[in-house]
Amino acid sequence: MDTLKCTKLDFHRFAERQGWLLLYDNPRGDGSSVSYLLQDGNCIVADFDDVGLFKSLTDITNARTEVDSDSQDAKMNGDENGDE
């Protein structure tokens, strides 16, 4: 899944070429969350890790695509004892 990794700046450039409107860019301690309003009126939220690489993308239907399999959602489906 390394092919999905891109920098936040590259993602911003792509969004600008698509004509998406930046709603917010929210920095956090573990990375950042960026939201765009698409031309069809839908919204997406892209999450980036602490070094600025793409981590996940969520749309308004709550469909999610992730690059990092160590995410909290992936661990929920793992061993019930918390062992990996």
SULZI-V341025 format. One record per residue. N is the residue number from 1. RES is the residue in one small letter. SS is DSSP state (@ for helix, = for strand, . for the rest). PSI is psi in whole degrees, -180 to 180 (999 if undefined). D_FIRST is the distance of its C-alpha to the first C-alpha in Angstrom with 2 decimals. Layout:
[[N,RES,SS,PSI,D_FIRST] [N,RES,SS,PSI,D_FIRST]]
This chain:
[[1,m,.,7,0.00] [2,d,@,-19,3.80] [3,t,@,-20,5.27] [4,l,@,-12,5.79] [5,k,.,126,7.56] [6,c,.,162,11.16] [7,t,=,161,14.50] [8,k,@,-39,16.83] [9,l,@,-43,19.35] [10,d,@,-39,17.24] [11,f,@,-42,16.51] [12,h,@,-43,20.29] [13,r,@,-44,21.19] [14,f,@,-47,19.20] [15,a,@,-40,20.89] [16,e,@,-42,24.21] [17,r,@,-30,23.99] [18,q,@,-13,23.34] [19,g,.,23,26.42] [20,w,.,146,24.86] [21,l,=,123,27.12] [22,l,=,121,25.86] [23,l,=,-47,27.29] [24,y,=,158,26.35] [25,d,=,99,24.33] [26,n,=,103,24.80] [27,p,=,142,24.14] [28,r,=,173,23.87] [29,g,.,-32,24.09] [30,d,.,13,20.46] [31,g,=,-140,19.16] [32,s,=,161,20.08] [33,s,=,130,20.03] [34,v,=,133,20.74] [35,s,=,141,22.29] [36,y,=,145,23.20] [37,l,=,120,25.78] [38,l,.,166,24.81] [39,q,.,-25,27.54] [40,d,.,4,27.99] [41,g,.,-7,28.77] [42,n,.,162,25.62] [43,c,=,150,23.78] [44,i,=,156,20.19] [45,v,=,124,19.10] [46,a,=,133,16.15] [47,d,=,141,15.61] [48,f,=,147,14.93] [49,d,.,-176,15.11] [50,d,.,-16,18.22] [51,v,.,6,17.25] [52,g,.,17,16.42] [53,l,=,144,12.64] [54,f,=,135,11.14] [55,k,=,-47,10.59] [56,s,=,164,11.49] [57,l,=,130,13.66] [58,t,=,138,16.71] [59,d,=,-177,19.41] [60,i,.,-18,23.06] [61,t,.,2,22.64] [62,n,.,20,20.50] [63,a,.,138,17.49] [64,r,=,137,14.41] [65,t,=,128,10.71] [66,e,=,147,8.88] [67,v,.,-39,5.97] [68,d,.,114,8.28] [69,s,.,-5,9.45] [70,d,.,14,12.65] [71,s,.,165,13.86] [72,q,@,-40,17.38] [73,d,@,-40,16.62] [74,a,@,-35,14.60] [75,k,@,-28,17.57] [76,m,@,-28,20.02] [77,n,.,0,19.02] [78,g,.,-155,19.40] [79,d,.,134,22.71] [80,e,.,-21,25.61] [81,n,.,-3,27.18] [82,g,.,1,24.39] [83,d,.,146,23.67] [84,e,.,999,20.21]]
